[in-house]
Amino acid sequence: MITAIRDGILLGIGLAFLIGPVFFTLVQTSAHKGFKLGLFLAIGIALSDLFYIFLTYAGISQIANNAQIQFGLGIGGSIIMLGFGVNMIIKKIPRTEYEELHISNKHRIKYILKGFALNAINPGVLLFWITTVSTIAFKSGHQRHELIILFLVAIIMNFVFDLGKAYIANRISNLMTDQVIRWINRIMGSALILFSIQLFKNTIWAT
């Protein structure tokens, strides 16, 4: 039990320091639209990870290894990621847009779904969990109940770190000028576009 918790903490910390499109979106959302919406985005990310863990443990790895499915995930994911990036660059987002408005259930659901989708459309996330879950499940020697604890601890740890990122981004945003915020939007959006292009290239070359 203690070993499972320890391994879960280490896995969660490792996840927290992975830099990808989800990281940039979380920082941008928290900085410009407030910590609360960053929180709901982080919830969606965590739910997406749990979903992939469940599917991988249930045997989805055999399906995911299908070349056609990998191609579809890659092309679809790159297009959606590109859309997020372009929207981040061209959309004008007033800093007080969501701070002045009551955050409704519609906003909460929207950002939970956005976090879930942005994490889920990245085939790298699926491949990461296929590798990680398969390795831990079959080579670590943990019993089934210990595996459940391990992965839950990992997701909780990563979620806590995501909240920390969201909080810091939101606090720093209070010191930013509108010009700085516009440049951050452009940088974050450009990063997502670069990720989408790289994902598209990797998908095409793999076929």
Secondary structure, DSSP 8 states (H G I E B T S, - for coil): -HHHHHHHHHHHHHHHT--SHHHHHHHHHHHHH-HHHHHHHHHHHHHHHHHHHHHIIIIIHHHHT-HHHHHHHHHHHHHHHHHHHHHHHHS---TTTTTSS---HHHHHHHHHHHHHHHHT-HHHHHHHHHHHHHHHHHS---HHHHHHHHHHHHHHHHHHHHHHHHHHHHHHTT--HHHHHHHHHHHHHHHHHHHHHHHHHHHHH-
